[in-house]
Amino acid sequence: MQIGIDSFAAATTTSAAGPAIAPVDRLRNLVDEIVLADQVGLDVFGIGEHHRAQFLDSAPAVILAAAASRTSKIRLTSAVTVLSAADPVRVFQEFATLDLLSAGRAELVVGRGSFVDSFPLFGLDLKDYDSLFAEKLDLLLQIRSGNHIHWSGRHRPALTGQGIYPRPLQQPLPVWLGVGGTPQSFARAGHLGLPLMVAIIGGETHRFRPLIDLYREAGRRAGHPAAQLKVGIHSIGFLGDTDQQAADTFFPGYAHSFTEIGKERGWPPVTRSQFDALRGRTGALLIGQPETVAEKILRFHEALGGIDRLTFQMTVAALPHANMLHAIELLGTRLAPILRAALPTVAEDTSA
């Protein structure tokens, strides 16, 4: 199993209380966190994409390029690229360039995102939410398959044989499909034979097994080999020296973030009892000391029929830099060795 981190580049040090941090310092700290993740042997680091004041990740490829110059082994990926609101030509060019800068360590996780701010920002209509993504994914996959593209669609001017450069070092450039909870998204990933990255941020993780089975069955029916149908899990998590210390450190920022999101979406405020329930045996949160969390991940691996990659999302709590560095060190030096001893690492080819 590959182990990594996803970051949304939260713009503050703490969401609930405490001092703010200058954006220049926050981004410098983020690159330092990626460097440490590389040094402690983690497999992948992802940067999200948002277009709102709380985050600094509207240009993830730029952040990853800065990290590429200071790292040597860790894979660098988006988490996710909001493809519905992007031009697939530019997305491919940016990540092909990142792939060259990193000597073949770039990846894309493409999806529709959990916020819709990018639609009005880029002059798009929300009624085209589904068709935009399907069409742009088709174009992106065609671009990675060949240099000169003949393509036409509803939402972008046609391509009539133009060359798209540069080409990446990896052939093809790895593309994962990021999904939430809709069966259609799981089935589409399987039909296309793309690796699957599932965002599980609440509820009970084992309940996603039917959807993951749907993905694998769709892939099998489409003729893709089982080894190509990789499953990744994106989970909210945080490590501390003890279970109690990890929970007490993470909860204030977590509660603040999800309560604020809840105001937009009609959710009630987050309570400590809800949080503690999600930290329980079957709940989605991976929060505690490394040994506790490793045991929980191994249960998830069995319950879901196998996990090839697991990434920790720690920045929803907007923790201070020192806390993040300590959690990354624990992830690489104490948790990852337990999982690697128990489970084989997936092959490097995640390209489909």
N, C-alpha and C positions, 0 to 999 in steps of 0.2 A: 504494500500500500504506500502510495506517495502521500507525504504530509506537507502541508503548507499553510499560508496565511493569505487572507484577503483583507484589503484596507479600503475604506471609503474616504480616507484623508479628511477626517473630521477637522474643522477649522479651529477648534478650541482645545484647551488641555482638559477641562472638565465641563460636562454639560450641565450638571446640577448646581455647582457653585465653585467659586475659586477664580483665579486669575485667567484672563484670556492669554493667547499667545499670538505673536505677529505671524502672518501668513508665511513670510520668508523663513522664519524659524521653524514653523510647523512642517514645511516641505523639506527643509534640511534634516529635521529629525526623522521624517518618514524615510528618506533615502538611507539614513544611518540604520534604521530598523531593517531595511531590506539587506543591507550589508551584513548585519549581525545574523540574519536568517541564513544567509549564504555561508557565513563562517561556522555556524553550528550545525550545518549539514541538512537544512530543510530542502525540500525538493522544488517548491514552487512558491511564488509570491504574486498575488493578483492585485490590481488597482481597479476600483469601480469607476463609474461615470455618472456624475450628477451635475445638474445645472441650477443649483440653489445655494443660498448664502452659507448654509451650514457645512459645506464641503468645498474642498480645493481640488477635486479630481475631474474637472470638466475636460482635461486633455491627458488621459491616462498614458498614452504612448510617450508623451514628453517626460513624465515622471519615470516611467520604466527605462527610457533611454538614459536618463541621468544615473539610474541604478546600474544599468548595463556596464557603464564605464568603471564601476567600482566593485563588480562581482565577477565570478568566474564559472560557477556551476549551476546556480539556482535558475530554474525556468521562470520566465517573466511573462505574465499574461494579463489580459483585461478581465474584469470581474463585475459586471459584464460590459461589453460594448453595446450601446443602445442602437442597434442596427436599423431599427425602424426610422430613426431620425437622422441617419448618417448617409453619406454617399459611399457605397461599397468600393468604388475606385479609390477614394482617398483613404478609407480604412485599410484596404489592402496595401497601398503604398506606404502608409505609416508603419504598419507592422512588418512589412517586408524590410523596410529600412532598419527597424528595431532588430529584426532577425540577423541582419548583416552586422550591426553594431555589437550584438551580443554573441556573435559566432554560433548562431543556430540555436538560441534559447527562447525565442519568442513564440507565443501562442495567443490565440483569440478565444475568448468565451463570448459568444454573441447571444443576445436576447432582446426582450422588449422593455426591460427595466421595471422597477417598482413604482416609479413616479412618472408623471406625464408632462413635466415642465418643458421638456425639449420640443414637444409638438408645437405650441404657440411660438416658442423661441425661433424655430426654424421654418415657420410658416406652413405647418402641416395640420391636417384635419384629423381629429380623433376618430371620426367615423371610418377612417382608413387604417385603423390600428392593426388589424389582422393582415390586410392585403399588402400594406407597406412592408411588413416584416417578411412575409412569404416571398414577395418579389425580390426584395433586396438580398435575402439569403440565397436565392437562386443565382443572382448575379455574382455575389461574392464567391460562391463555389465554382462558378464558371471561370471567374478571373484566376483563381488559384490553380485551375486545371490547364490553362494555356495563356500564351502571351497576347495573342490577337483575338479580340472578342467580337462576335456578331451576336447582338442581343437587342431585344426591344421589350418594353413593358409600359404600364400605365403611368408610373410615378417618376420616371427619369427619362431624359432624352436617350434615344437608341444609340448603341455602339455598332459601328459598321466596319469592324476590322482594325480598330485602333490598337496599338500596342500599349500595354500597361506595365510600367517599370518603376522601381527596380524589381527584379525577381529575388525571392528570399533564398537563403542558403538551404533551408529545409525544403524538400520537395516531396509532398506538398506542405505548405505552411499549416501547422495543426489548428483546427477549428473545432471547438466544443460548442454544443448547444446548451445554453442556460435556460432552465425551466423552473416554473413555480409549481402549480398544482393542477393544471388543465390536462386531461387525457390526450387531447389533440396534440399538444406540444411533445409529450412523451412518444406518441405514435410517430410523429413527424421525424423526430431524431432517429428512431429505429429504422424507419423507411429509408432515410438518407444514409444510414450507417455512420452517423456522427457520434463521437463520445458525448455523454450526457453529464451535465453538471446540475444537480438538483439543489435548490435553495430550501433548506428545512430550518425554519427559524422559530417554529412554535409547534404546539401539539405533541404528539407521540410519533417518534421517528418510524417505528415499525409499520404505521398505517400507510406509508408510502410504498410498501411492497407491491400491492396490486398495480400501481402505476409503473414501477420499475419492471415488473413482469410484462406489462403491456409493451414497454419499450423493447425488451429483449425479444418478445414474440414478433413484433413488427419488423425488427431487424432480421430475424430468422426467415420470416416469410419473404422478405425482400432479397434474400440470398446472401446476406452478410455473415461472415464467420463470427462465431461467438467471441473470439479473442478481440475482435474489432469493436465490440459493443461494450465499451468501458463506462463505468458509473462513478461519478464523483459526487461528493456531498459537501455543500457549503453550509456550515453550521456556526451559530453564535457560540463563542467559547472564550475562556480565559483561564490561565493557570496561576496558582499561587502556591505558597509553601505549605498551606493546609487548606482543607476544603472550606472551613469557615472564613479564613482570611481572604481567599479568592472570592467568595460570595459577597462578603462585606465590602470589598474594594470595588467590585464590578456593579453591584446593584444600584447605587444612586444614579450613575450616569445612564445605565440601561433603562431604569424607570423613567428618567427625564426624557430620553430620546423617544421611547415608545409611547409615552403619554402625549408628547407633542405631535407625533404622527397620528395618534388616535384622535386628536382634536380635528384633524383634517378628514378622517375616515369614519368617525362616529364610534370609536372604541372607548370603553371606560378607562380611567386612569389605572396604571399598573400598580399592583400591590405586592408586598413582600411574600405573601403566601402563594400568589400565583407564580412568582419567580422561583420560589423554593420547590414548588411542585414540578416546574419544568426542569429543575436540576435533578429531579428524582430518577429512579431506575430507567423509566421508559421515556421521560421527557426529552425534548430536543436540545436543551442547553447543555453544553460541555464545559462546565465550570467546576473547578476544584483543584486538588493537588494532582500531579501528573499520573500517579498510579491509579487513582480513582477514575480519572477521565479515560485513561487507556483501557481499563476494564469495561467501561461503558461503550467505548468505540468498538471493541471486540464483540460485544453483544449486538451492536448495530450492524456490524459486518455480517454476522450470522443471520440476523433477522431480515436483512435486505438481499440475501443471496449473494453477497460479495460486494465490497467497495474497492475501487481501484485508486481513488484519490479522496482525501479529506482535507478541506481548508477551514481554518479558524477565522471567523470574523470577530475581531476584538474591538474595533473602533466605534461600534455603536454606543459604547460607554464613554468615548472621548477621554481616555485615561491619560494622565501625565506620562511623559516620555520615559521616565525611569521605570514606571510600572510596566510599560510595554516592553522595554528591553529585558526586564527580568522574566516576563512571561515567555518571550521568544527564546531566551536561554533555556528555560525549563522545557519548553516544547522540543527543542533540538537535542538537549543533553539527557533528559530523563524520560519524556513520553515517547518520542520517536523510536528510541532503541527497543522499548517494550513491544511496540507494534511491529517493527521490522523483524524481531526475533520470532514473533508469532505468525506473521503473514509474509508472503513473498512480495517483492516490489514488482509492479507492473513494468512491462517493457517500455522503452523510451518512445516507441512509435505510437503517438496518440493522434495521428493525422486522419484516420479513417481511410 
